[in-house]
Amino acid sequence: MIRSLQKKFIIVALISVAVVITTVLGILYLYFHIGTYNRIFGMIDFIAKNNGEMPLAISEEPPGDIDFTEESPYFTRYYTVEVDKNDKISYYNLDHIAAVNGEDAGEFAQLIRSKGNVKGVIKQDDIFYAYKATVRSDGGAIIVFLDCTENILYLKRLMQNSILLGVVCVLFFFLVISAVSKRAIKPMIDNIQRQEEFITNAGHEIKTPLAIISANTEYLEMIQGENQWTKSTLNQTQRLTVLVNKLIRLTKLGEEDSSARSDVDVSSVVSESVKAFEVLAQKEEKKLSSDIEEGIVLSAVKEDINEIASILTDNAVKYCDEGGNISVSLKKNTFSGFTLEVSNTYKDGKDIDYEKFFDRFYREDHSHNSKKQGYGIGLSMLKAYAEKYKGKITVSYKDESIKFKFTV
């Protein structure tokens, strides 16, 4: 139990840290990504506005986020291509680029116009060019290509470093969280242990007066004969004894030694458990059918498998509609383990929060009347068994039928 709680605490804390780190780094990267592309296309707009030439000096502050200095016209690598309204090249300027010739410039321009792209990024060899087509009043366009290789590589390095930093941070926090997890969950563990100790001690203390009450009632029956009062007392005493035993059993589930397990014929155990409820189902005029695959073996405690099958089948028989159908299915999983499905017709099953079914002492019948005998802890025991065997218990409702699925 302690290891399970510690593991859950580490997983939840680590996921929270990972989400925070990913969000922060993602926002930072997005900020730099948007800013970089705004500067790139801002520079392209600035060049296009000046008829495809970057001026040696400007008289006013450059627009947007453009970092324009006296050296900008000399180290900025770009070229321009002008096309007429029929997309034929009328002029190109390669004075500020060395890696592109006239043929390449024309091909790029025609490719862009044929695809209808207004702006974007293309790659030639190892060089990235950002481009944008500005339409003129005569129907032609001037297309400015700007060498943005350093900017693109900067963003790639930023992403790689962000991912690396994120992984390192998550690993660091994993070590920190693992180191302090025991101390962090210690109050919770102490509280759970005190609750379990109280239930166990109280259960054993209650057993003694229950045994005395039962013995005294049986003695009265021997002397005075059986009557409705002694019969009712014995029934309620028996019910309370079963409840106490179940509570003690539930608190001990997480403490059992795995060495007590052995190879169990799950198919045989489930089959026997289902047969035990056939008479009860027939008595209540309910149809109980089963489809059990043979030869399913699992390393487990036999009593656990029997109780899992019994709780599910008993619950289905108990809450099945009058004259309804109950189905039990046991199948072997693809690789290992098994899946036990138990379903029953339940017309009143709409608009119910089925997740609460696994809460201790929860019963869907809020009146807790005695027509359906139960304590509301059977399904919570199934949840404990699922955790013990690292499995899963789920419940679903469809077509006026409720289905429980226990997977190991």
GICORZI-V145905 format. One record per pair of residues at least 4 apart in sequence whose ideal C-beta (glycine too) atoms are under 8 Angstrom apart, sorted by the first residue. I is the first residue (numbers start at 0). J is the second residue. Records with the same first field share a line. If there is no record, write none. Layout:
I = J ; J
This chain:
0 = 4 ; 188 ; 191 ; 253 ; 254
1 = 5 ; 188
2 = 6
3 = 7 ; 253 ; 386
4 = 8 ; 184 ; 187 ; 188 ; 191
5 = 9 ; 180 ; 181 ; 184
6 = 10
7 = 11
8 = 12 ; 176 ; 180 ; 183 ; 184
9 = 13 ; 173 ; 176 ; 177 ; 180
10 = 14
11 = 15
12 = 16 ; 172 ; 176 ; 180
13 = 17 ; 169 ; 172 ; 173 ; 176
14 = 18
15 = 19
16 = 20 ; 168 ; 169 ; 172 ; 176
17 = 21 ; 165 ; 169
18 = 22
19 = 23
20 = 24 ; 165 ; 168 ; 169
21 = 25 ; 165
22 = 26
23 = 27
24 = 28 ; 161 ; 164 ; 165
25 = 29 ; 161
26 = 30
27 = 31 ; 161
28 = 32 ; 154 ; 157 ; 158 ; 161
29 = 33
30 = 34
31 = 35 ; 154 ; 157
32 = 36 ; 154
33 = 37
34 = 38 ; 64
35 = 39 ; 150 ; 153 ; 154
36 = 40 ; 129
37 = 41 ; 63 ; 64
38 = 42 ; 63 ; 64 ; 65 ; 66 ; 150
39 = 43 ; 129 ; 145 ; 147 ; 150
40 = 44 ; 118 ; 129 ; 131
41 = 45 ; 61 ; 62 ; 63 ; 64 ; 65
42 = 46 ; 65 ; 75 ; 145
43 = 47 ; 77 ; 118 ; 129 ; 130 ; 131 ; 143 ; 145
44 = 48 ; 62 ; 63 ; 131 ; 133
45 = 49 ; 53 ; 61 ; 62 ; 65 ; 67
46 = 51 ; 52 ; 53 ; 77 ; 79 ; 143 ; 145
47 = 51 ; 79 ; 131 ; 133 ; 141 ; 143
49 = 53 ; 54
50 = 141
51 = 79 ; 81 ; 92 ; 141 ; 143
52 = 79 ; 92
53 = 71 ; 72 ; 75 ; 77 ; 95
54 = 72
55 = 72
56 = 69
57 = 61 ; 67
61 = 65 ; 67
66 = 71
67 = 71
70 = 74
71 = 75
75 = 95 ; 145 ; 146
76 = 95 ; 96 ; 97 ; 145 ; 146
77 = 95 ; 96 ; 143 ; 144 ; 145 ; 146
78 = 91 ; 92 ; 93 ; 94 ; 95 ; 96 ; 99 ; 104 ; 143 ; 144
79 = 91 ; 92 ; 141 ; 142 ; 143 ; 144
80 = 88 ; 90 ; 91 ; 92 ; 104 ; 105 ; 107 ; 108 ; 141 ; 142 ; 144
81 = 88 ; 89 ; 90 ; 91 ; 139 ; 140 ; 141 ; 142
82 = 86 ; 87 ; 88 ; 89 ; 108 ; 109 ; 112 ; 139 ; 140 ; 142
83 = 87 ; 89 ; 137 ; 138 ; 139
84 = 137 ; 138 ; 139
86 = 109 ; 112 ; 113
88 = 105 ; 108 ; 109
89 = 139
91 = 101 ; 104 ; 105 ; 108
93 = 99 ; 100 ; 101 ; 104
96 = 144 ; 146
98 = 123 ; 124 ; 126 ; 146
99 = 103 ; 104 ; 107 ; 123 ; 144
100 = 104
101 = 105
102 = 106
103 = 107 ; 123
104 = 108 ; 144
105 = 109
106 = 110
107 = 111 ; 121 ; 123 ; 128 ; 130 ; 144
108 = 112 ; 142
109 = 113
110 = 114
111 = 116 ; 119 ; 121 ; 130 ; 132 ; 142
112 = 132 ; 140 ; 142
116 = 132
117 = 131 ; 132
118 = 129 ; 130 ; 131 ; 132
119 = 129 ; 130
120 = 127 ; 128 ; 129 ; 130 ; 147 ; 151
121 = 127 ; 128 ; 130
122 = 126 ; 127 ; 128
123 = 128
125 = 148
126 = 146 ; 148
127 = 146 ; 147 ; 148 ; 150 ; 151
128 = 144 ; 145 ; 146 ; 147
129 = 144 ; 145 ; 147
130 = 142 ; 143 ; 144 ; 145
131 = 142 ; 143
132 = 140 ; 141 ; 142
133 = 140 ; 141 ; 142 ; 143
134 = 138 ; 139 ; 140
135 = 139 ; 140 ; 141
147 = 151
148 = 152
149 = 153
150 = 154
151 = 155
152 = 156
153 = 157
154 = 158
155 = 159
156 = 160
157 = 161
158 = 162
159 = 163
160 = 164
161 = 165
162 = 166
163 = 167
164 = 168
165 = 169
166 = 170
167 = 171
168 = 172
169 = 173
170 = 174
171 = 175
172 = 176
173 = 177
174 = 178
175 = 179
176 = 180
179 = 183
180 = 184
181 = 185
184 = 188
185 = 189
186 = 190
187 = 191
188 = 192
189 = 193
190 = 194
191 = 195
192 = 196
193 = 197
194 = 198
195 = 199 ; 250
196 = 200
197 = 201
198 = 202 ; 246 ; 247 ; 250
199 = 203 ; 247 ; 250 ; 251
200 = 204
201 = 205
202 = 206 ; 243 ; 244 ; 246 ; 247
203 = 207 ; 247
204 = 208
205 = 209 ; 239 ; 243
206 = 210 ; 240 ; 243
207 = 211
208 = 212
209 = 213 ; 236 ; 239 ; 240 ; 243
210 = 214
211 = 215
212 = 216 ; 232 ; 236
213 = 217 ; 233 ; 236 ; 237 ; 240
214 = 218
215 = 219
216 = 220 ; 229 ; 232 ; 233 ; 236
217 = 221 ; 233
218 = 222
219 = 223 ; 229
220 = 224 ; 225 ; 229
223 = 229
225 = 229 ; 230
226 = 230
227 = 231
228 = 232
229 = 233
230 = 234
231 = 235
232 = 236
233 = 237
234 = 238
235 = 239
236 = 240
237 = 241
238 = 242 ; 372
239 = 243
240 = 244
241 = 245 ; 374
242 = 246 ; 374 ; 376
243 = 247
244 = 248
245 = 249 ; 374 ; 376 ; 377 ; 380
246 = 250 ; 376
247 = 251
248 = 252 ; 380
249 = 359 ; 376 ; 379 ; 380 ; 383
251 = 255
252 = 380 ; 383 ; 384 ; 387
253 = 383 ; 386 ; 387
255 = 259 ; 300 ; 387
259 = 300
260 = 298 ; 299 ; 300
261 = 298 ; 299 ; 300 ; 301
262 = 296 ; 297 ; 298
263 = 268 ; 296 ; 297 ; 298 ; 299 ; 300 ; 301 ; 304
264 = 268 ; 295 ; 296
265 = 269 ; 295 ; 296 ; 297 ; 299 ; 304 ; 329 ; 337
266 = 270 ; 291 ; 292 ; 293 ; 294 ; 295 ; 329
267 = 271
268 = 272 ; 301 ; 304 ; 305 ; 308
269 = 273 ; 291 ; 304 ; 308 ; 327 ; 329 ; 339
270 = 274 ; 289 ; 291
271 = 275 ; 305
272 = 276 ; 305 ; 308 ; 309 ; 312
273 = 277 ; 287 ; 289 ; 291 ; 308 ; 312 ; 327
275 = 309
276 = 280 ; 287 ; 309 ; 312 ; 313 ; 316
277 = 281 ; 287
278 = 282
279 = 283 ; 316
280 = 285 ; 286 ; 287 ; 316 ; 319 ; 325
281 = 285 ; 287
283 = 316 ; 319 ; 321
284 = 321 ; 322
285 = 316 ; 319 ; 321 ; 322 ; 323 ; 324 ; 325
286 = 323 ; 324 ; 325
287 = 312 ; 316 ; 325 ; 327
288 = 324 ; 325 ; 326 ; 327
289 = 326 ; 327 ; 328 ; 329
290 = 326 ; 327 ; 328 ; 329
291 = 327 ; 328 ; 329
292 = 329 ; 330 ; 331
294 = 331
295 = 329 ; 331 ; 337
297 = 304 ; 336 ; 337 ; 407
299 = 303 ; 304 ; 388
300 = 304
301 = 305
302 = 306
303 = 307 ; 384 ; 387 ; 388
304 = 308
305 = 309
306 = 310 ; 380 ; 384
307 = 311 ; 339 ; 381 ; 384 ; 405
308 = 312 ; 327 ; 339
309 = 313
310 = 314 ; 377 ; 378 ; 380 ; 381
311 = 315 ; 327 ; 339 ; 341 ; 381 ; 403 ; 405
312 = 316 ; 325 ; 327 ; 341
313 = 317 ; 377
314 = 318 ; 341 ; 373 ; 377 ; 378 ; 403
315 = 319 ; 325 ; 327 ; 341 ; 342 ; 343 ; 403
316 = 325 ; 343
317 = 371 ; 372 ; 373
318 = 343 ; 345 ; 363 ; 371 ; 401
319 = 323 ; 324 ; 325 ; 343 ; 344 ; 345
320 = 343 ; 344 ; 345 ; 346
323 = 343 ; 344 ; 345
324 = 343 ; 344
325 = 341 ; 342 ; 343 ; 344
326 = 340 ; 341 ; 342 ; 343
327 = 339 ; 340 ; 341
328 = 338 ; 339 ; 340 ; 341
329 = 337 ; 338 ; 339 ; 340
330 = 337 ; 338 ; 340
331 = 336 ; 337
332 = 336 ; 337 ; 338 ; 406 ; 407
336 = 390 ; 406 ; 407
337 = 406 ; 407
338 = 404 ; 405 ; 406 ; 407
339 = 404 ; 405 ; 406
340 = 402 ; 403 ; 404 ; 405
341 = 402 ; 403
342 = 400 ; 401 ; 402 ; 403
343 = 400 ; 401
344 = 399 ; 400
345 = 396 ; 399 ; 400 ; 401
346 = 399
348 = 396 ; 399 ; 400 ; 401
349 = 396
351 = 363 ; 396
353 = 394 ; 395 ; 396 ; 401
354 = 394
355 = 361
356 = 361 ; 363 ; 378 ; 394
357 = 361 ; 378 ; 379 ; 381 ; 382 ; 392 ; 394
358 = 379
359 = 375 ; 376 ; 379
360 = 374 ; 375 ; 376 ; 379
361 = 375 ; 378 ; 379
362 = 367 ; 373 ; 375
364 = 368 ; 371
373 = 377
375 = 379
376 = 380
377 = 381
378 = 382 ; 392
379 = 383
380 = 384
381 = 385 ; 392 ; 403 ; 405
382 = 386 ; 392
383 = 387
384 = 388 ; 390 ; 392 ; 405
385 = 390 ; 391 ; 392 ; 405 ; 407
386 = 390
388 = 407
389 = 407
390 = 405 ; 406 ; 407
391 = 404 ; 405 ; 406
392 = 403 ; 404 ; 405 ; 406
393 = 403 ; 404 ; 406
394 = 401 ; 402 ; 403 ; 404
395 = 401 ; 402 ; 404
396 = 400 ; 401 ; 402
397 = 402
